């Protein structure tokens, strides 16, 4: 999927598919931050930037998404894999 093809419906589908039974405001905060940061910088935020942008700890962020940040949140946000992957 390309970044531009993403929609909130895609997120909700991927969340259900990944086993996320309930999408809460915290999930939307992270997803919207990831997408906004990527749209501006054309790369995903570093963990430090994600923590600062959401006011959440790394443990809280990792626990929100099945698969953690890399295979969970980034995938659900429609971010492409880094060029090194």
VENNORSUL-V142772 format. One record per helix or strand of 3 or more residues. SS is the DSSP state (@ for helix, = for strand). FROM is the first residue (numbers start at 1). LEN is the number of residues. Records with the same first field share a line. If there is no record, write none. Layout:
BEGIN
SS = FROM-LEN, FROM-LEN
END
This chain:
BEGIN
@ = 3-3, 8-11, 25-17, 47-8, 58-7, 68-9
END
